[in-house]
Amino acid sequence: MDNTSSGPGAVARKQKLPERQMRSLPQAAPCWCPLQEGGVRTDDQHFEALTAAVFCARFKPDIVRSRWRAIRRCFAYFNLTVVASWPEHRIEWLMQQPGIIRNRKKIVATLRNAGELIRLRRRYGSVEAYLSRTQGRRSGLVHMVDRWAHYIGAPSIRCYLACAGLHPDKHKKERYHRGSGQMKVYETSRS
């Protein structure tokens, strides 16, 4: 039996990369924020920024940007209340729409995230009020969002939070590349 198999009962082992490959790995995950100009002010804009982070995960931001008009149209221009009310069978309709990225997991995650954002709105009054609970301690934001957000990992959560104007880690600095519309997260010294 292969030690790297991941079937039932098998334990997958992480393989260590050779040192020269580790040095060649990018230090920053490129992100794209559709709301760079005005920032995030409403729950609908939080929904759009989160969805952009979900769709950019493991995709080139240029691909997502080129299809964003169709994605916005398919998700009712990120009207959070409308999308959160959609039934489960709406996924099949979305999968057939022209121009959308036809990734079932990302589409399902977007619908589930809409429901989670509505739940947060009901409990805290707004998504912004929920995110401001950290009272200036931004380092816990990634973990906080990771508890409820679907199909998104820590690097993409950082992209979402940076798009929302929140810097999740005080020892990281986000930079927007205005010409390319991309954002990269760079390590900085912890002084």
PyMOL commands that set and color helices and strands:
alter all, ss='L'
color gray80, all
select helices_A, chain A and resi 19-24+43-56+61-74+76-78+80-84+90-95+104-124+127-134+138-146+154-163
alter helices_A, ss='H'
color red, helices_A
select strands_A, chain A and resi 31-32+172-177+182-187
alter strands_A, ss='S'
color yellow, strands_A
deselect
rebuild
show_as cartoon
